[in-house]
Amino acid sequence: MLYRMIVFIVTSVSIFLFSHSSVFAHTSVVGITPKEGEVLTVQPEQIILEFSEPVTGNVVNIELLDPSAKRVQVSKVEILDNPTKIKVKIPNLNNGTYTVRWS
């Protein structure tokens, strides 16, 4: 039986544009799905980040990097019904360790 193993490593990036710094002055990530360091046998369809405060507008950028540190195209960031959560949909991935970065 072939298992697809995908490891997600979550990396917080503290690069904020000046216009976004006041919005995120006290906001931090309090949760992510899939979890940091999680080894998956089934690829997730999306990445969800949860912040300590509601997110508004296009103030969050999410990047997904493949095992060779090349960017993987993801969907536009979507704010969920709970405005502290955002998500991006991800394409089919090969096995490997992937890194999620946000700013």
Secondary structure as UniProt FT lines:
FT   STRAND          6..12
FT   HELIX           18..21
FT   TURN            22..24
FT   STRAND          29..33
FT   TURN            36..37
FT   STRAND          39..40
FT   STRAND          46..51
FT   TURN            57..58
FT   STRAND          62..65
FT   TURN            67..68
FT   STRAND          71..72
FT   STRAND          78..79
FT   TURN            83..84
FT   STRAND          85..89
FT   STRAND          96..102
//
